[in-house]
Amino acid sequence: MSTLRDLAEEHTHLRPADIDHLHRIAGDWQLLSDLSFADLLLWVPVDADGTFLCVAQVRPTTAPTAYQDDQVGRIVGGPEVAHLQVAYSQGRIWREGDPVWYGDVPARHEAIPVRLRTDDGEAGEVIAVVGRDTNLSTARTPSQLELNYLTTADDLAQMIADGTFPPPRHPGETTSAPRVGDGLVRLDAGGKVTYASPNAQSAYRRLGYASHLVGEDLAALHRRLAGDPLDGTEAANGILAALRGEAPPRREIDARGATMLTRALPLMPAGVPIGALVLVRDITEVRRRDRALITKDATIREIHHRVKNNLQTVAALLRLQARRVSMPEARVALEESVRRVASIALVHETLSMSSDEAVEFDGIVDRVASAATEVAATEVSVGMRRRGSFGVLPAEIATSLVMVLNELLLNAVEHGFPPADEADPPAVPAAPDAVPAVVAPTDPAQRPEVVVSAHRFRKMLHVSVTDNGRGLPTGFDAERGSKLGLQIVRALVTGELRGTIELRAGANGGTEAMLVVPLARTAPDGRTQA
């Protein structure tokens, strides 16, 4: 299904600013739909003959829908959209007309013109129409709650027609909460409560206010209830700002161990401030879970920090032991172990600074590649380069993958570009744990280089480590290799990473190691996890 922007750009001549305003309406109109007990459909004119295209739709959570089928993308004209044409051409809300039938569902049509105010604050031209269609199959005598909902909905509908709704969104805010069903309070122009829904009354009771809200000065009440005077002042100022016609950011009030989120909206039909609408939601349990998660995250980061410290201690002990060993083979083995432990410690260091169990892997690869050129036993100056991005990887993939890349990079440098006195130039370049035999590269004008490439495709991570050095020796068999480094690589790729690896001669000389690692994991219950 095409998006609102796609449909508008393909079928209409609306300006980008017009489309942005329609996006803001679609982002905030669940409020109007719930207050109206009606479906809202956003219609834009397609051409001058009265044809309209539906680019967005929202169903109410407070009443049954009038449409079982999605209407987005539908183009209609003729008598069926006569009410839309009146609202669009005359710039007024259309409410007259008899009920219509959609199959077995009777519905009442209304049409609300959509304006975008100009830069100087004047009401601009009508750019679209909001259809408000109410399912009449469950019509009954409205309660006090429903009457207050409908009155408020009419005020907001007029503000859409004036171009003053929705209000500008503050940075970092979402439109998910609070909603109409969470709790609604309506204020008059003086800031006194004229109506409070049962859920709103319950939310204030959690904060310690047991009396009925009607008649209370809500701004003053927020000052009295808030446990922190600063929070109470900010919440009260938000109410007063809404009464002045402004749209303040959402505020939280903490009192008696409970937390309530508030959102104040000005009510200004026809540009006249008549009061404010305050939506409230009890988020005590949400904040309690947030605090528990923060504590858990801090604990996990501390564990990663301690693991990193322990691994660095192990690496230091191995390094100390290597200095005391007289056998060259033993010293080399210990130094290799130091590098392997250090690469794992690098992942835990990154995780200790992350807010979740995932890491930005590009930085880790760059550090491992830099270390490989510094510690590799070769006289040749080898350049390291990364192409593409690994992106964010979960910890269980990152820990194994960093060890694999560490082994491949070290072997590419040491065996692809060995010291000049080790052997004469051979016919093919080296691979992990191959016997060093050349100074490299075969083309003297070519700078010795190792390139790490990565890209994602269909939930698979494709990685290559390519050098322009000596290449693979004659008769090399990766499956039968007995060297420890190659065994580690093969075991980690096929076991821990559940991937594949192929070592082959590069297209332009040198060696190429190709890895394919699945990014999806299978959970214990058998489901696939991204």
N, C-alpha and C positions, 0 to 999 in steps of 0.2 A: 504494500500500500504506500503510495506516495505521501510525502509530508505536506504540511500546510504550505511551506515555502515553495516546494516543487510544483504543487498544483497552481499556486498563485502566479508563479513566474511563467509557467507554461501556457496558461489560459487567459491571463489578464494583463493589463498594462499598469498595475499598481506599482508605486515607487517603493524602493527598499524601506523607507521610513514608514510607509503604510503597512507593509508586511510585518515589520517589527512590532507595530502597534497591535496588529491582529494576533501575533504570537503572545504578547503580554496579556491580551484578553483570554486567549485559550489557556494560558498558564494560571489564571486566577478565577475562571468562571465556574469552577465547581461550587464555589460559594453561592453564586447566583442561582445555579441549577438546584442546589439543595434547598435554598430559601423559597424558590418558586415551585418546588415539587414537580419540575418539568424538565424535559429534554431541551438542550440548547444546541442549535445548529448554526454554524457560521457560514453565511452565503455571500459570495462575491459575484458581481455582474460579469458576465462573459462578453457580451456585446450589447449593442444599442437596442436590440429587438426584445429586451426583457427576459433574456435567458440568464439563469443563475447557476453557479457551481457551489456545491457544499465542500468546504475545505477542512472542516473540523466538526466534531460532535462530542457532547458529554451527556451522560445519563445521570439522573439524580440518585443519591443514596438514600433519600427520604421518601421515595414514592416509586411505583412501578413505571417502567419506561413506556413511551408511546411507540417506540420502534424496536422490533425484534432484530431487524437487519441493520447493519451499519450503513449510514448514508453518505459517508465521505467519498468523494469522487463522483457523486451523482450530479448530472446536469439536467435541469428541468426548465420548462418555460410554459407560456400560455396561462390559462385560468388557474392552474395549480399554484402559481407563484404570484398571483395578483396582489396578495397582501404584502409580499416582499417588495414589489414594484412601487406600491404606495409609500411604504416606509422609506425606500431609497430615493424616490423622486421628490417627495414632499418633506422629507426630513423629520417625520414625526412618528411616535409610537402608534402602531395600528393594533386595535383591540376589538374592533367590530367584526361581525360575521358569525355565522352559525357553526356548530361543531362539524368536523369532517370525520370520515371513517378511514382507518388504515386496517383493512381486513375486518376483523371483529372488534377492533379497538376504536371507540369514539375519542376524539381529541379536539382540544381547543387551540386554535392558531393565534399567535401574537407575533408581531415583528418590531424589532428595535433597531433603529438606524445607528450605525457606528461612525463616530466622528473622531478625527485626530486633530487636536488643537494646534494652532499655528505657534510659531516661535514667540509671538507677542501675546499669547494667551487667549486669542480669540478662537471661537468655535470654527473649525474648518469645514470642508465639504464632506458629505457622506461618502465613505469608501467601501462600506459593506453593510450587511444586515444580519442581526442575530435573530433567528427564529426561535420563539419560546413555545413549545408544543406540550400541552398537558394531557396526560392520560385521564379521561373522565370516567373510566369504568369503575373506579372505586370512590367516586365522589360521595361525600357525606358532609354533615354539618361541621364546619371547622371549629377546632378548639381555640383557646386563647393563644396557645403556642403557635398554631398554624396561622392565625390571623396576624400575629406579630411577624412571623416569617414572611408572609405575603406582602405586608406593608413595607418591610425593609427591602424585599426583593424589588418592589416597584420603585423605591427610591434609588436603588443601585441601577436599575434599568434606565431610569431617567439620566443618571450620571454617565452611563455608556453613550446615550444619545447626545449628552452635552460634551463628551470627550474628556470627562474628569475621572473616569474609572476605566481600567484599574489604576491605582496610584503607582508611582515609580518604585521599583524594587531596590532595596538596599543591598549593598555588596555582601555576598556570602549568605544571603537569606534564600530559603527554599519556600515552596508554596504548599508543603505537605501538612503543616499543622500551625495553629489549631483549625479544626473544621467546625461547621455548623453544629453537628451532632455532639461535639465535645462540650460545648457550652456557649450560650449566646446571651449577651447583656446589651440592651438598648438604652441609650442616654438621650435626654432632651438637650436643648441648647445650653442649659445651665449646668450640665454635667450630672444631673440627678437621674437615677435609674428609674426607667418607666416599665421595664420588663426584664426578667431574668429567667432563663429556661431552667428546668429542674437539674440538669447536669451542671449548669453554671452555679446554681445554688449549692450543690454538693461540693464542687471544687473549692468554693470560698469557705465552706464548713471545714474542709480539711486544713485550711489555713488558720482556723480558729474563730471564724465569724459565724455564729449560730443563728443570728436573727435574719429576717427576710431582707432581701436586697432592695426592693422597691422603695424609692424615696431617698435612698442613701446618696451622698456625694461620693462618687466612686474614686475620684482622685484623692480625696481626704482619707477614704477608707484604705487605699493602698499604702498611704504613708503610715497609718496606724498599724496595719497588719505586718508589714515587712520586718523581718528580724534584723536586717541590715538597713540603717537609715538611708544610706546612699541608694540601695536598690529601690526602697520605697519612694524616694524622691524621683528617681528616673522613671519608675512606673507611673507615678502621678503626673510627671511632666509629659509623658506620652499621651495620657488621656486628655490633658489640656491642649496639646498640640493638635490632636484629632478634632477637638471641638472648634479650633481655629481654622480648620480646613486643611491641615497638613496630614501627612501620612508617616507617622513615626515608625521606627523599627520595632520588632518584637521585643518584649521584655519578659524577664523571669522574676517571680517573687518567691522568696524562701521564708517560711515561717513555721515554727513548731514541727520541724522535721519534714515538712511537705514543700513541694515545689510546684508552682503553677506558671504556665506560659501564657502570655497575653498578647493579643494583636488588636490594635485600635485602628479603626477606619473611619474617616469623616463621612457624614451623610450630608450631601450638598445638591439635592435635586434642583435643577434650574439655576445653579450657582448660589443658592441661598443656604447657609449653614443652619441645619435644623437639629443637630445633635451628632451622635457618634454611635458606631457599632463596635462592640468589644467582644471578640472571640477568646474564650479561655479554655485551657486544657490542663488537667491534672497530670503532670509528668513526673510525679514523685518516684515511681518505680523505674521509669526510664533513666532518670539521673542516678538512682542507686546502682543500676546495672552499669551505667557509664563509669561511675567511680570504681566499681569492682573491676571493670575491664582495664581501666588506667592502672590500677594496682597490679593486676595480672601482667600487663604489658611491661611495667617497670620491673617486675620480678623476672620475667623472661629475658629482658635486656641485661639485667644484672647477671643472670646465669651465663648468657653468651659472653659477657665481659670476663667472668671468672674462668670459663673454658678457654677463652683466648689467652688469658694470663698463664693458665696451667700449660697450655701448648707451647707458649713461648719459653716457659721454664724447662719443659722437656727438650725443646730445641737447643737451649743454652747448655743443658747437661750433655746432650749429644755432641755439641760443638766442642765442649771442654774435653770430652773423652777422645774426640778425633785428634786433638792436639797432642794427646799423650800416647797415641798409638804409633808404633814404629812401622808397622806393615802398611805399605802404600795402598794395597787393595782394601784393607779394613778402613783406612782413613777415607778413601773415596766413598765406600758404602755408608759410612756414618755421615759424611757431608751430604750425600743424596737424601738420607733420612731427614736431616735438618731442613732441607729445602721442602720436602714433602710435608713435614709437620707445619712449617711456616706458611705454606699455601693454604692449609686448612684453617690455621689461626687467622688468616686474612679474612676468610668468610665470616668467622665468628666475630671478628672485630667490626665488620660492616653490619652484621645483625644486631650487635649491641647498641648501635646508633640508629637502628630502624624501629619504626613503630609497629611493624608486623613481621611475620616470618617470611619475608621476601626481600631481595636485595637488587639494587641496580648493578647489573653484572659487568657493564662496560668498564667501570672504574677498576674493578678487581682484575679484569683481563689486562688492562693497561699496566697495572702495578706488577702483575706476575710476569708479563712480557719484558718489562724494564729490568726486573730482577734477573731474568734468564740471561740477558746479555751481559750483566755485571758479574755473575758467578760462574758462567760457563767457562770450561777450561779450553780456550782457543785463543790464538793470537790474532785472529781475523776480527776486524770491526764489523759487526753485523747490525744492520738496521732493523727495527721492528715497526710494523704498521698494522693498524686495524681498519677493516672495511665493514660497513654495516653496523648494526646494533644488536646486541643480545637482549636488550630490554630488561624488564624486571623478571627475575626467576625465583621460584620458591626455594627455601633453604635446602630441602632434600636433593634438589637438582644441582644447586649451586655448589654444594660441598664436594660432590663427586666430580662435577665437571671441571672445577678449578684444579683438582689433582690431575685429571686427564690432560688438560691444557698445559699444566706445568711440565709434565713428562714429555709431551710432544714438542713444546718450545725448547726445552733444554736439549733434547736429542737433535732437533733441527739445527741448533746452533753448534753443538759440540761435534756431531757426526756429519752434518752437512758441510761444515767449514772447519775441519780439524787443523791443527798446527802444520806449518809448511814442511817440517822435517819428518812427518809420520809416514808419508807415502808419495808416490808419483801420481799425477792426475789419472783417474780411471775413466771408465766409459759411462758410468751412471752415478747420480748423486745419492746421498745417504738418507736413511730413515731411522726411526727410533731404534736404538740399540744395535744399529748396523756397525760393522767394523770400520773405524775411521781410516780413510785412506787418501784424502786429497786436501788440497788448499782451496780452493773454490773461488768464485764460480768458474765454470768452463769458459765463459766469455770474459776476457780481462776487462773489457769496458763496462761490464755490468756490475753494479754495486751489490755486495752480499746483502741479502734481505730475506726476512721471514714475514709473511703476511697472514694475519688471522682474519678470516671472513665469517660473517654470520648473517643469516636472514631467517625469518619465520614464514612458514607456508602451511596452511591447513593444520594448525595445532602441532606442527613439527618444527623443531629447531635444526637448521642445517648449518654445520660449522665445517670450515676447512682451515688447515694449517699448511701453508705452502712455502717452500724455500726454493731458491735458485742455486742451490749448492750442488754437491757431487751426485746425490741421488741414491737409489737402491743398488746394493751389490748384486752381482749376477747370481741367480738361483735363490734370491731372498724369498722366504715363505713366512708371512706374518703369523699364520696359524701354528707353525712349529717353532717359532722363536722361543728361546729359552732364557733370554735376558729378563731380569726382574722388572725393568721399566716397561717393557712391552707387555709383560704378563699383567702388571697393574692396570695399564690402559685397557687391555682387552677385558679383564674381569670387571672393571668399573663400568665400561660402556655397555656390555651385554648383560651384566647383572644388575647393578644399582640403577643405571639409567635406562635399562631396557631398550637400548638403541642398537645401532650398527656402526661399524667402523671399517674403512677400507684404506689400505696403504698402496699407493701406486705411483708410477713415474709421472711427473708433471708434464703438461702438454708442451711446455717450452724448456724442458730440462728441470732438474731438481726433483724434489719429492713432494707428494701431496697426500695428506691424511684427511679423509672425508668422514665426518660424523653426522649421523641423523639421530636426533633424540626426541622422543615424544614428549610434548608439554602437558598432556593430559595424564592424570593418575587414576588408578582404580581404587576406590574406597573399599574398606573391609566388607561393606554390604553389597559390593559388586557394582556400584554405580560409578560412572566416570566423573572425575573431578578435573576442572580446568586448572 
